[in-house]
């Protein structure tokens, strides 16, 4: 019982809660609400932390290395700071200059920003850059909480600001246009461009599973109308509805 009380302290509870909320939340956003249309860092946030934890447990009892000189420590800290600054600059440039970046790009930027915040807090507390192995366990857990909090924050802001259509929202939009019985089939990413009409003449192979319509940077949802068998496409970003070439829009 005493061991459990020590485990469930003010550092571990927020870290475990934020980890759980992030994993469940990103799963719902990625697979349930948007059918992988917006893209998230779900895989990285659920798989990597347990791997890092196992590696930490496996190597934490290694015999101590030779003590570094103060000059070597300064060099290491400077190198860590330069790498972190470079990563932050590169990620920021990638996200800001990218054309309509997906949610995963902003989440990546949030993770880098979280590491910058952690480095600053560590410097203020320990007087040096970077969370080293000698930092107390409470600070490490707080660092984990910061990372997952930033991911949740950016995810909520992205969805509120851009307001992409969910699968349920797209189905509702179709019902408002007169298609009341539809079945969701799949999501077409915008990167999957239509294949050329004559691949041999163009000298390019036909694209596999091409997107049949023009769509925004988040692609389009593909629905099938149960009554007529008509193919329906809803742009994820704008909600614009495109019908297949066969048939016309049903009467209201």
N, C-alpha and C positions, 0 to 999 in steps of 0.2 A: 504493500500500500504506500509506503514511504517512497518507493522508487517511482510509482505512478505520479505522485504529487510533484516529485522533482522533474519528471518528464513534462507534465502539463503545467508549464510556467508561462509567464507573460511573453516569452520569446517563442516558444514552440507552438502554442495555441494559434496565434495569428498567422505564423508561417504555414502550419498545416491547413488552417481554414482557407487561406488565400490560395494555396496550392490546389485544394479540392475544388473551390469555386471556379478557379481559372480553368482547370481541366474539364469540369462539367459544362461550364459556360461556353468554352470554345468548341466543345463537341456539339452542343445544341446549335450554336451559330453556324459551324462548318457543315454539319451533315443534316440537321433537322430543318432549320429555318431557311438556309440558302443553298442547300444541295451542292456545296463546295464552290459556289459562284464567287463569293467575296475573297476566299483564301485566308487562312489563319496559320499561326505557328503551333497548332494543336499538337502535332507529332513531337516537336522539339520540347515543348513544355511538359509533356507527359512521360517521355521516354528518357531524355537526358538526365534530369535530376536524380532518379533512382540509380542510374549508372554511376553518376558522380558520387553519390552517397556510398555505394558499394565500394568504389575505388578508394574513397577516403577511409572507410572502415578497414579495408584490406591493407592500406599502407601507413596508417597512422602510428603503428607500433614499430616502424622501422627504426633501426639504430640512428641516433642523431648524426648528421653530417658534420664535417669539419666547419668550425665557426668561421664565418666570413669576416674579412677586415671591414672597417668602416667605409673605406673607399669602394670596395666591391659592393657593399650594400647600397651605397649612393648610386652606383652605376646601374644596379638592378632596378632600383626604384625609378630612376630617370628613364630607363628603357621601357618600363611598364607604363609610365606616364605618356611617353611618346607614342607607344603602340595604341594606347587607349584614345589619345587625342586624334591619332590618324584614323582609327576605326570610326570614331564619332564623326569626323569630317567627311570621310568617304560615304558613310551611311546617310548622313544628312544630304550630301550632294546627290546621291542616288535617288532618294525619296523626293527631294524638292524639284529636281530637274526631270524626273520621270513623268511621262504623260499618263495622268490618271492612275497613280499607283494603287495596287490592291491593299486590302487591310493588312496582309502579312508584312508589307513593306513598312507601314507605320508601326506595326508591333515590333519589328526589328529595330526601328529607330527608338522606340520606347525602351527596349532592353538595353541598348547602348546608353541612352540617357540615364537609366537606372544605375548602370555601372559607374557612370561619371559621378552621380550623386553619392554612391557608396564610397568611391575613392575620396571624394571631398570630406565626407563624414569621418572616414578612417584617418585622414590626415589631421582633421581637427581633434580627433580623440587620441591618436597614437603619435602624431607628429611625423608621419611618413605615408607615402603613397602606396596603395594596394593592400588588400586583405590577405595578410600572410597567415601561416599555419599557427602562429603564436597568438593571434587575435582570440579574444574570448569567444566561447560558443554562442553567447547571447548576441554578440554583434553579427556573427555569421548568419544566425537565423533571422535577425532583423534585415540583413542584406537580402536574403531570400524573399522576405515579405515585400521589400521595396520593388524588386523585380516583378513579382506577380501583381502587385498593386498597379504598377505602371502599365502592364499589359491589359489589365481590366479597364483602367481609365481610358487608354487610347482606343480600345475596342468600342466602348460605350460612346465616346465622342465621335468616332468615325461613323458609326451606324446612325447616330442622331443627326449629324451634319449632312452626310451624303444620302441618307434615306433610301437605300436600294430596296427593290421589291423582294419580298420573301416569296417562297413557293405558294404559301397561303394567300398572300396579297395578290400574286399574279392570277391565281385561280378566281379570286373575287373580282378582279378587273375583267376577266373573261366572262364571268357571269353577268356583269353589268353591260357587256356588249352582246348578250344574248346566248352565250355558250354556257348553259347551266350544268351540263353533265360532261365533265372533262376528266381525263386521267393524266397525271404527270408522268412523263417518260424519262427525261434526262435534262441535264444542263449542258449547253454548248459553250465552251470557252471562246472568247473573242479571238484568241490566237489561232484557232482552227479555221483557217481561211478556206474559201471554196476552191475546189480543184479547177484547173484550167479546162475549157471545153474540149480542147484537143491536146492531150498530154504529149502525144508524139510530135506534133507540130511545134509546141512550146519547148520541147526538150526537157520537160519536167514530169516526174511521176505524179499520178493522181493522189491528192491528199486523202489520208484515211479519215473516214467519218467527218467530212467537212461540215461546217456550219452552213445551213441552207439559206440563211438570210443575213442581211447586214445588221450588225448589232454594235452596241457600245463596248467600252473597255471591260465590262463585267460579263459580256456574253448574253445569251438568251436562254430562257426556259422553253422546253419543247413539251407541248401538251397534245393529247389526242381527244378530239370530240367524240364521245361515245355514240351519239345519235347518227352523225353523218360520216364518221371516220376521217374527218378533216384534220389536217395537221395545223397546229396553232403555235405561234412563237411570241413570247413576251420578253422584251428587252429588260434585263435586270436593273439597269441604271435608270432608265426613263419610264418604263412601263408601257412603251409603245407596242401595240399588238400587230403582228404580221400574219396573214393567212397564207396557206399554200396556194399554188397557182390554180388549183381545181376548186371551182365553186366560188360563191360570193358570201359576204357577211350575212348572217341570218337576220331576218326581220325582227325588230324590237317588239 
